[in-house]
Amino acid sequence: MHSDSTMSRRYNITLPDGIAEKLEKWAEGEKNKPSTLAAFLVELAVREWDEKQQQQRT
């Protein structure tokens, strides 16, 4: 999951209650922690954004 570097950074985020509850339910269904799922989703979103940025440059 963390292939861009060997180090990881920590960030604190605040989510609206409704989103937090859905994240918890989703993570529970995946037998995962909400923080792990959130980290994966942020990484996925950043990778998609980066890919779009690279496509726009070509």
C-alpha positions in Angstrom: 0.0 0.0 0.0 2.9 2.4 0.8 5.1 2.0 -2.3 6.1 5.7 -2.9 8.5 5.8 0.1 9.7 3.8 3.0 8.5 6.4 5.6 5.0 7.2 6.4 3.5 10.5 7.7 0.7 10.9 10.1 -2.2 13.3 9.6 -5.2 14.0 11.8 -8.5 14.6 10.0 -12.0 15.5 11.2 -15.0 14.0 9.5 -18.6 14.8 9.8 -20.5 12.4 12.0 -22.4 10.8 9.2 -19.3 10.2 7.1 -17.5 8.8 10.1 -20.3 6.4 10.9 -20.3 5.2 7.3 -16.6 4.8 7.3 -16.8 2.7 10.5 -19.5 0.5 9.0 -17.5 0.1 5.8 -14.3 -0.8 7.7 -16.2 -3.2 9.9 -17.5 -5.0 6.8 -14.0 -5.3 5.5 -12.8 -6.5 8.9 -10.5 -3.5 9.1 -9.9 -0.4 11.2 -11.5 2.9 10.1 -8.1 4.6 10.2 -6.5 1.9 7.9 -9.4 2.2 5.5 -9.2 6.0 5.5 -5.5 5.9 4.8 -6.1 3.5 1.9 -8.8 5.8 0.5 -6.7 8.9 0.8 -3.8 7.1 -0.9 -6.0 5.9 -3.7 -7.4 9.4 -4.3 -4.0 11.0 -4.3 -2.7 8.4 -6.8 -5.7 9.0 -9.1 -5.1 12.8 -8.8 -1.4 12.4 -9.6 -2.2 10.2 -12.6 -4.6 12.9 -14.0 -1.9 15.5 -13.5 0.6 13.5 -15.4 -1.9 12.9 -18.2 -2.5 16.6 -18.5 1.2 17.3 -18.9 1.4 15.0 -22.0 
